[in-house]
Amino acid sequence: MTVNRPAPAVHRDLAWALKQQATRAGERAPSVRGADWRLATVTLVNGDGTVAAEGIPAIRRPETYRNPAVGDLIVIEQASNGNWISPGRTAAATDNQFTTFTPVVTGAGSATWATRTGWYTRHGSLITVNVHLVVNAAGSGTALVAVDMPTAVHRGTRQVLTMHTESTGPNGSHIGNGTCAFFAGGAATATSDRLRTSSNDGTNRDANLTGADLLAGGTITIQGSYRAA
């Protein structure tokens, strides 16, 4: 037996259904919903200052979100007109302001190292770095000693980092000051072009460090900031 529902009940059901439909439509429409934010993982870095994430092809980056990379976990926010922006990456589990690395040293010949370590921090394309080397067994040869930085170095202009040496250098054991130099031009690499030091002994000799200048127990400290490629 079919029971006809009273007209008011049918109207109430229809009104409820229309309301639910409007709610669902509003949830999907930025112009109705207003601003929104959520977490997303970067899947593509575009060449126009945007990134793609969660199927959204163009999420604008402000100046503060630099050096984006695929896999970044970011916050994304949507304006009421539907456009997306990301203020940047979320923080890691621990805040490591400085990153350690093991610098590559070439041209040292037979030298071995009691200490070969470094650390750096990055702000955009500006790298602040420290390299600390302690010679174990003496070096050999006439090749120029070179040290790698944690990133490729910009070669549009010459760049130099300060260097301090003790018990090593040209003309035997002495304390000296100098530079770790990166020449302008050519391919951007992480490798320095030369380590040039001046002795503080009577000869006051300036020269590039070679493998033979690395004496057992000697130390080399390189520190400063450079522009990354």
Residue, then its C-alpha position, 0 to 999 in steps of 0.5 A: m500500500t502506498v502512503n502519500r506523504p503530506a505536502p509539508a513533509v515533501h517540501r521539508d525534504l526538498a528544502w533539506a536536499l537543496k540545502q545540502q547540495a548548496t553546501r557541497a557546492g559552496e565547499r568546492a567553490p573558493s568564491v563561496r568558501g573564502a580563503d583556505w590553507r593546507l599542507a602539500t608536497v611539491t611535485l614540480v618546480n616551474g620556471d616562472g616563480t611557481v611550484a606545482a603540488e597536489g595537482i595544482p599546476a601553479i602555486r605562487r612563491p613569495e620572495t621568502y620561499r627560495n630554492p624550492a625543490v621537489g619533495d618540499l612539504i609546504v603550506i599552501e593558501q588559496a584566495s577567494n578568487g581561486n589563486w594559490i600561494s605558498p609562504g614556504r616550507t614547513a620546519a624540519a623535526t629539528d632545526n639544524q641551522f648549520t649543515t656539516f660536510t666533508p670537503v674534498v681536497t685535491g692536489a695534495g699528493s701524499a697528504t693524509w688528514a687528521t681532520r677534514t671537516g666543514w660546516y655551512t649555512r645557506h640564505g638564498s644564494l648566499i653561503t657562509v662556510n667554514v673548512h678546517l683541515v689538519v694534515n696528518a702525513a705530509g703532502s707532495g708534488t707541485a700541483l696546486v692544492a684545491v678545496d671544494m665548497p658545499t655548492a657550485v660557486h658563481r663565476g660571474t666575478r672573482q670571489v675569495l674566502t679568507m684563509h689562515t694557515e699554521s705550520t704549513g705553507p711555502n718556504g717551510s713551517h710558519i703562520g700565514n694568512g691568505t685567500c681561497a680564490f675562485f676565478a671568474g669565467g668558465a663553468a661553475t664548479a665547487t672547486s677553488d682555483r688556488l689557495r694563496t698564502s703569505s708567510n710571516d717569516g723573514t722571507n715574506r713570501d707569497a705563493n700558491l699552496t702546493g702538495a709539498d707545502l702541506l707539512a705534518g701537523g699543519t692546519i688550514t682554516i678557510q672561512g667566509s661567504y660566497r655567492a652560489a651558482 
